[in-house]
């Protein structure tokens, strides 16, 4: 596998030496094909249906404890093909607190020839005890996004940047207008955070061209400290979106007060 060659060779050598761990955490930016890498490796070690299980966050929502109990039930049976049983948990950071606590028990009591692959672009959100029980493999590179995704991000960003220069009444009017049944707050936060990070890098002399180059806003005048504060607030809101039943409208209003 040419993509992420060093990571592949590391796991391949461990497999040939019979030294594969029970759990791996693949961390790194989004859209680096970490999930596809895990699927390809499962195929390489001879794991196929029905010994392979994949868990994804559905509709950008959290992974609940029921999914982890399905995982535990899956691992309680012997391999159908007589090889490894493998579970791939994509966007593992979206496991809620209950799910993570339940998953931790699986890590503490590994069974036979099983491998758990956790895929995450925000591994810091996972419990420390989960991270410590997984062998971490970092993936590097820039995220590759589709043209449609880039255009959508720029469209969302343009709307919120317009609101940023308005008065409080207009900001609250905007927050009230968002239909959170159709648009998750995370879809608004992500392009804004990317743009703020672009401005932050620009402030410290990194003028690398990216999707947001050429987009001008009042935020270009923000200090490095203010940019960092807003980015930290976005990260805090994102964490609450993962782990609590946060009021998305209120969270957006709090963010708008800061920008």
N, C-alpha and C positions, 0 to 999 in steps of 0.2 A: 504494500500500500504506500504510494508515493507521498500523499498528504500526511503531514505529521510523522515523518519517517523515524525520527529518534524515539518517539513515544511507541511506535509500532515495534521497532527493534527491541526496545526494553521489554515489552510484554511478550514478544515472541521468544526471547531468550529465557524469560522466566518460565514460560510454558514448556519449552524443551527441557529445562532443568527440573521440571516438576515442582516449581516454587511459586506458583501463582497464589496471590492472597485471596481471601474470601471477599474482600470489598475494596473497590477503587472509587476515588472521587476525581472525576474529570472536571477541572475548573478552567475558566478562561472566558473571553468575550463571547457574546451571542453569535450565532451563525458561523461557527468555526467547524461545523460538521462533527462535533464531538459525539452526538448520538449515532450518526452514521458510522463513525469509527468503531464504536462499541458493537454495533450490529455486525460489522465486517469481521471484528475479532471473534465474536461468538460463532460466526460461520467458519472461521479459520480453525477453531478448536473442536469443530464437529458438532456444535450445539445447534439443533434445529427443532422445529415444531414436533411435539408439544412441550419440549424442554426449555423453550425460550419464552419469557414473559416480558411485556413492555408496559410501562405505566407512564401516562402523560397527564398533564393538567388539562382538563376539558374546558373549552371556551374561556381560556385565560383565567380560570378559577383555581382555588386551592385544591391540593390533593388531600383528601380526607382519610380518616382512620380506616374506613371500610376498604379502601384500596390496599392498605398495608396488611389488613387481615386476609385479603385475597392472596396477597404475596406470601404470607406465612403459610396459608393452606396449600398453595402451589409448591412450596419448598418441603412440605411435610411428606410428599410422595417421592418415591424413588424415580430416578431418571428412566424415561420410557425407552430411550435409545442407548442406555448404558454409558453415557458420557456426562459432561457437565450439565447442571441446571443453572441457567443464567437469567437474572432479572436486570432489566435496564430501566432506571427511574429517570425520566427526562424532566428537566426543570425541577430538580429535587428540592430547591429552596421553597417551592410552593407547597410543600407538605406543611399542614398546620401543626400547632403544638402537640395536639393529641397524636397525629400521625407520626411526627418525629419521635415522640416518646415510645410509641409502639414499635417503630422501625428500629429503635435503639436496642430493644430486646432481641431482635433478629441478629443484629451485629454482635451482641454479647454471647449468643449461642449458635455459632455457625454449624451447619450440618453438611457432612460429606463433601462431595464435589460440587459445591455451589459457588457462584461468583455474583456479586452484586455490583453493578455499575451505577454510580450516582452521577448524573450530568447536571452541571450548574454553572451559570454565569454570575451568580451572587452567592458563592459558597460561604461567605461570612455570615449569612443569615442562618445557616444550619447550626444546630447545637454543637458546642465545642466537643461534647462527648461523641457525637457522630463523626465529626472531622478527625478526631484523634484515633478512631477505630478503623479508619479507611486509609489506604495508601493513596496519597494525593499525587495526581499527575497533571501538570499544568500544560495547557495548550495556548500557543501564541499565534499572533496574526491579527489582522484587521477583520472586523465583521464584514461579511459580504451580504448586502441586502438587495432585494429585487428593485427594479425601477419603480414598480407600483408602490412598494413600501416607502421608498425615498420620497416620492411625490406626495404620498399621503402624509408623511411626517412634516414635510414643508408646508402643506396646506393647514395642518393643525397648528403648527408653530406660528404661521402668519396670523392666525386668528388670535392666539393668546398674546402675541407681541403687540398687536393692535390694542388689546384690552389693557396691557401693561401701562400704556401712556394715558389712560383715561382716569377719571375721578372715581372715588369709592362707589358712588351710586351705580356707575356703569359697570364696574367690576362685579358688584353683587348681582347686577342684572344679567351679566354674562353667566355667572355661576348658576343662577336660577334657570337659565335657558338650556343648560346641558341636560340631555336626557340620559341619565346613568343606566337606564334599562338597555339602551342601545350602544352607549359608549362608556367603557370603563375608564375611570380616572387615570389609570396607568397609561392609557393610550395618549393622554394629554401630557402626562408627566415625562414620558420617555423622550420625545423630541425636544422638549424644553430643557431637560437635563443635558442632552447631547449638545445643544446649542450653547448652554452656559459653560460646559467644559471646553468647547471650542473657543469661547471668548476668554476663558481663564488661561488657556495655553497661549492664545494670542497676546495676552497681557505680559506674559513672561518671555516673549520673544519667539515663540514657535508659530510660524506663519504657514504651516502646512495647509495645503488646499484640501477642503473636504466639502461635503454636501451643503454646508451652511455658509461657505465663503460667499460674500456678496450680499448677505442678508443683514440689513442695518436696523438697529433699534436703539431705544433709550438705554438699554442694558449695556451698550458698548462703553457708556460713561461710568458704569459701576466700578467700584474699587475691587481689588483682588479679594479683600476681606468680605465684602458684600456678596460677591459671586460665590465664594466658598460657603457662606452662611445659607444662601438659597439652595445650593446643591445639597448641603447637609439636611436642610428641611425636606427637600424632595425625597432623599434617602429615608428619612424618618417616616414620611407619609407612606412610602412604598412598603416599608416594613410593617406598618400598621395595616395596610391593605392585605398583606399576606396572612397576618396572624390574628387580626381582630375584625369585628364587624363594624368598621369605622364608617361614620357618616361621610360619604364621598363629597357631598355638597359643602359641608362644613370644612372639610379638609382643603377643598379647592379655595374656599373663601379665605382661609388662613394663609394659603400660599399667595393669593392675589394681594393680600395686605402687605406682603413682603416685597413684591415686585413692582 
